[in-house]
């Protein structure tokens, strides 16, 4: 991992003291028509300087979270995108341990591929079923149901062998046959609760 400055919300906690690990994958890729996705992790860290970390509604401060910003995955220059994603996956696997909650700052949407590859062994029977989808102009939306059994290592705890069933939605905007923007929303809180995991 490549060290970065500034850190997200000026966090300087070490990986060994963390439960939530924030890291960047500054991947440009070929999915977006607009360039600059590789600067996403840096830009989000810079913007975090203006975040009010205390929430009076929750009576909690983000600075009290066991959060570590461990930097960015080092992606080799001048190689095909798949080799860059492989390098990111290998770096994630190097620091990953079952008690950690990963939080990625991305570049291109394809940067999620190495994360899934690194964490998928925790859910070897993972299934995503698209139950409904629609197209409206330049937007595509899908409603999904995810089922899985937490039977492998990783994802916050030792394997629980419990099943989870939760929903999600994906929306993408397409220009000239390519996805230029995308939004995903999955009910991971429900998954963690079904697996008996405490997040506080």
C-alpha positions as CSV (number, residue, x, y, z in Angstrom):
1,X,0.0,0.0,0.0
2,X,1.2,3.5,-0.8
3,X,1.0,6.0,2.1
4,X,-1.2,9.1,1.4
5,X,-1.6,12.6,2.7
6,X,-4.0,13.8,3.9
7,X,-5.7,10.9,5.5
8,X,-9.5,10.6,5.6
9,X,-10.8,12.9,8.4
10,X,-7.1,13.3,9.4
11,X,-7.2,9.8,10.9
12,X,-3.8,8.5,11.9
13,X,-4.8,5.2,13.6
14,X,-2.7,2.2,12.6
15,X,-4.0,-0.9,10.9
16,X,-3.3,-3.0,14.0
17,X,-5.6,-0.7,16.0
18,X,-8.4,-0.6,13.5
19,X,-11.7,-2.4,12.9
20,X,-12.8,-0.2,10.0
21,X,-10.2,0.0,7.2
22,X,-10.4,2.8,4.6
23,X,-8.2,2.4,1.5
24,X,-8.1,3.7,-2.0
25,X,-8.0,2.0,-5.4
26,X,-7.0,4.8,-7.7
27,X,-8.1,3.0,-10.9
28,X,-8.9,4.8,-14.1
29,X,-10.1,1.8,-16.1
30,X,-12.1,2.0,-19.3
31,X,-15.7,2.1,-18.1
32,X,-16.1,5.9,-17.6
33,X,-16.1,8.2,-20.6
34,X,-14.9,11.0,-18.4
35,X,-11.3,10.8,-17.2
36,X,-10.1,11.5,-13.7
37,X,-11.6,8.5,-11.8
38,X,-8.1,7.6,-10.5
39,X,-8.0,10.9,-8.5
40,X,-11.2,9.9,-6.6
41,X,-9.5,8.6,-3.5
42,X,-7.4,11.7,-3.2
43,X,-10.3,14.0,-3.8
44,X,-12.5,12.3,-1.2
45,X,-9.8,12.5,1.4
46,X,-9.4,16.2,0.7
47,X,-13.2,16.8,0.9
48,X,-13.3,14.9,4.2
49,X,-11.4,17.8,5.8
50,X,-14.7,19.7,5.7
51,X,-16.8,16.9,7.3
52,X,-18.3,17.7,10.7
53,X,-17.4,14.4,12.4
54,X,-19.7,14.8,15.4
55,X,-23.4,13.8,14.9
56,X,-25.7,15.3,17.6
57,X,-28.5,12.9,16.4
58,X,-26.3,9.8,17.1
59,X,-24.3,11.5,19.8
60,X,-21.2,9.9,18.2
61,X,-18.1,11.3,16.6
62,X,-16.5,9.6,13.6
63,X,-13.1,10.4,15.1
64,X,-13.9,7.9,17.9
65,X,-14.5,5.1,15.4
66,X,-11.7,2.4,15.2
67,X,-10.9,3.7,11.7
68,X,-7.6,3.5,9.9
69,X,-6.8,5.1,6.5
70,X,-4.1,2.7,5.2
71,X,-3.4,4.5,1.9
72,X,-3.9,3.5,-1.7
73,X,-3.2,0.2,-3.5
74,X,-0.2,0.6,-5.8
75,X,-1.3,0.0,-9.3
76,X,1.4,-0.7,-12.0
77,X,1.6,1.8,-14.8
78,X,1.5,0.9,-18.5
79,X,-0.1,-2.5,-18.0
80,X,-3.6,-3.8,-19.0
81,X,-6.4,-2.9,-16.6
82,X,-6.8,-6.6,-15.5
83,X,-3.2,-6.6,-14.3
84,X,-3.8,-3.4,-12.3
85,X,-6.9,-5.0,-10.7
86,X,-4.9,-8.2,-9.9
87,X,-2.3,-6.0,-8.1
88,X,-5.0,-4.3,-6.1
89,X,-6.6,-7.7,-5.2
90,X,-3.2,-9.0,-4.0
91,X,-2.6,-5.9,-1.9
92,X,-6.0,-6.2,-0.3
93,X,-5.5,-9.9,0.5
94,X,-2.1,-9.0,2.1
95,X,-3.7,-6.9,4.9
96,X,-7.1,-8.4,5.1
97,X,-8.2,-10.3,8.3
98,X,-11.6,-11.5,9.4
99,X,-12.3,-8.9,12.0
100,X,-12.0,-5.9,9.6
101,X,-14.7,-3.9,7.9
102,X,-13.3,-2.6,4.5
103,X,-14.3,0.7,3.1
104,X,-13.0,1.5,-0.4
105,X,-12.5,4.9,-1.9
106,X,-12.7,4.2,-5.6
107,X,-11.8,5.4,-8.9
108,X,-13.6,3.7,-11.8
109,X,-16.5,1.4,-10.8
110,X,-14.5,-1.6,-12.0
111,X,-12.3,-1.1,-8.9
112,X,-14.8,-3.1,-6.9
113,X,-13.7,-6.3,-8.8
114,X,-10.5,-6.9,-6.7
115,X,-12.5,-6.2,-3.5
116,X,-15.0,-8.9,-4.4
117,X,-12.3,-11.3,-5.4
118,X,-10.5,-10.8,-2.1
119,X,-13.6,-11.1,0.1
120,X,-15.7,-13.7,-1.9
121,X,-14.1,-16.7,-0.2
122,X,-16.1,-15.7,3.0
123,X,-19.3,-16.4,1.0
124,X,-18.6,-19.3,-1.4
125,X,-22.3,-19.8,-2.2
126,X,-23.0,-16.1,-3.0
127,X,-25.9,-15.7,-5.3
128,X,-27.3,-12.4,-6.7
129,X,-30.7,-12.7,-8.5
130,X,-32.1,-9.8,-10.5
131,X,-35.8,-9.8,-9.7
132,X,-36.8,-6.7,-11.6
133,X,-35.2,-4.3,-14.0
134,X,-36.2,-1.4,-16.2
135,X,-34.8,0.9,-18.8
136,X,-35.9,4.6,-19.0
137,X,-34.0,6.7,-21.5
138,X,-30.3,6.6,-20.5
139,X,-31.0,4.9,-17.1
140,X,-31.0,1.2,-16.3
141,X,-32.2,0.0,-12.9
142,X,-32.2,-3.4,-11.3
143,X,-33.6,-4.7,-8.0
144,X,-31.7,-7.7,-6.6
145,X,-31.9,-10.3,-3.9
146,X,-28.6,-11.6,-2.5
147,X,-28.4,-14.9,-0.6
148,X,-25.2,-16.3,1.0
149,X,-23.8,-18.4,3.8
150,X,-21.0,-17.0,5.8
151,X,-18.9,-20.2,5.7
152,X,-15.4,-19.0,4.8
153,X,-12.8,-16.7,6.4
154,X,-13.2,-13.0,6.4
155,X,-15.8,-10.3,6.8
156,X,-15.8,-9.1,10.4
157,X,-15.7,-12.5,12.2
158,X,-14.8,-16.1,12.0
159,X,-17.3,-18.1,9.9
160,X,-20.8,-18.1,11.5
161,X,-22.2,-20.7,9.0
162,X,-25.4,-18.6,9.1
163,X,-27.4,-17.7,6.0
164,X,-28.3,-14.2,5.0
165,X,-30.9,-12.9,2.5
166,X,-31.0,-9.2,1.7
167,X,-31.9,-6.8,-1.1
168,X,-30.2,-4.2,-3.2
169,X,-30.8,-1.8,-6.1
170,X,-28.4,-0.7,-8.8
171,X,-28.9,2.2,-11.2
172,X,-26.6,3.1,-14.1
173,X,-26.5,5.9,-16.6
174,X,-25.3,4.9,-20.1
175,X,-23.8,7.0,-22.8
176,X,-22.8,5.6,-26.2
177,X,-23.1,2.0,-24.9
178,X,-20.9,2.6,-21.8
179,X,-21.7,3.1,-18.2
180,X,-20.8,6.7,-17.2
181,X,-22.3,6.8,-13.7
182,X,-23.6,4.2,-11.3
183,X,-25.2,4.0,-7.9
184,X,-25.6,0.9,-5.7
185,X,-27.6,0.5,-2.5
186,X,-27.5,-2.9,-0.7
187,X,-28.9,-3.6,2.8
188,X,-25.7,-4.8,4.3
189,X,-26.9,-3.9,7.8
190,X,-29.6,-6.6,7.4
191,X,-26.9,-9.0,6.3
192,X,-24.7,-8.3,9.3
193,X,-27.7,-8.6,11.7
194,X,-28.7,-12.0,10.1
195,X,-25.2,-13.2,10.5
196,X,-25.2,-12.2,14.2
197,X,-22.5,-9.6,13.9
198,X,-22.3,-6.6,16.2
199,X,-21.1,-3.4,14.4
200,X,-20.9,-0.9,17.3
